[in-house]
Amino acid sequence: MPLTQTREIAPAQRLENVRYAIRDLAVLADEVTRQGHKVLPLNVGDPLNFDFETPAHLIEAVYKAMRDGKNGYAPSPGIKEALDAIRREAGRKGISSVRDAFVTSGVSETVDICLTALLNPGEDLLTPSPDYPLYSAVLAKLGISLNTYYLNEEDGWQPDLDDIRRKITPRTRGIVLINPNNPTGSVCSRQMLGQIAELARRHNLVIFADEIYDKLIIDDDPHVSIAAVAPDVPVVTFGGMSKNYLAPGWRIGWGIVSGEAASVQPYIEGIHRLLRSRLCANHPEQYAIKAALEGPQGHLVEVRRKLRSRRDLTVQWCNATPRVSCVSPRGAFYAYPSLDIPEGDDVFVKELLMQKHVLVVHGSGFGQKPGTKHFRIVFLPDEEMLAKAYVAVAEFMRERYS
Ligand SMILES: Cc1ncc(COP(=O)(O)O)c(C=O)c1O
């Protein structure tokens, strides 16, 4: 008689806190599509879903690498040509105290490795609220409880310094700063960066500076790296190919460690243990890194022009729509309007999807101040698709709330 396995295999309990609202909603969207409706997707930050293309010279660089036989494993930290280019890019960003650079499978893996290499059970890391949910997902996986600081909507979504001060404890090892920000589209002022660096200095914190959108500043103001403002403070600056270089499917990201050499060295060794244990990042795609950082940048002019026009359309719609208000985004391709409605923003988002087939993500999926309600718009679609979506959202709100 064959033995039958009847007991359920329970997943680890720590996974209960692993959520990724952006992709979780896709299940419901698939259902709406199966019912024969066309969903207007304002939910996922993938430019390649819309009228953006990976620059041809980058595709050529990867193709050439494959043809040249660069199809085996790469060195664990990344290929030399890419690492040298990343260090020079750090120099152009004004980061003078670079101690290490390494290539990963997207910034997602940089985050996973850098947080895992730093945090012990019982310690914590300050993460923003609202937050890009990758950070809380990795912390949940590590069994680290959340310690969030607010971004202040009244101050253009700048970090709330008083809240950061209140939340730092003897167990706090670092702080995450997403600049330009997902989901709010805010960009940190130099003064704010200086103040956060000062707190990090005083409390011995590592700063994780997620700058994956640093070339997508919509207006003409400069992007300032916190590692450039504070060369003495331990900072890991994250960058990658997914957004600035329109190649998210290649899964290429990197980390740049800066700060006082003696203080960051043991941490760098920890990072490299983890880099070795996962062998390497995608190999042929690494040959596009130098081509991206040092080749023609013409696509960025066109990308920023489109983002400016689509941001303006989005903000105009928010200002003209009752119950919606929005801080104008200055970087990346997200807007995070607040909602004045009598029900939860998760209900708003689900009903909007089912009734009008417009897909956005609820603010509660990113974290927000109690009592406030928001939704995140990805304004990558062209003006025609955005206008269609906004007409549908306004109609939905009129029918449901007036
Ligand atoms: C702030 C932020 N960090 C990291 C990532 C992940 O980037 P990657 O595609 O390089 O893993 C994203 C993706 O949307 C993001 O918005």
The ligand as a Gaussian input file, in Angstrom:
#p B3LYP/6-31G(d) Opt

LIG

0 1
 C       12.635000      52.372000      -4.696000
 C       12.901000      51.091000      -5.412000
 N       13.951000      50.341000      -5.054000
 C       14.222000      49.182000      -5.664000
 C       13.404000      48.690000      -6.662000
 C       13.734000      47.346000      -7.281000
 O       14.565000      47.539000      -8.367000
 P       15.205000      46.371000      -9.226000
 O       14.371000      46.210000     -10.448000
 O       16.581000      46.884000      -9.565000
 O       15.246000      45.150000      -8.378000
 C       12.303000      49.433000      -7.083000
 C       11.400000      48.923000      -8.137000
 O       10.342000      49.442000      -8.418000
 C       12.040000      50.666000      -6.442000
 O       10.985000      51.427000      -6.767000

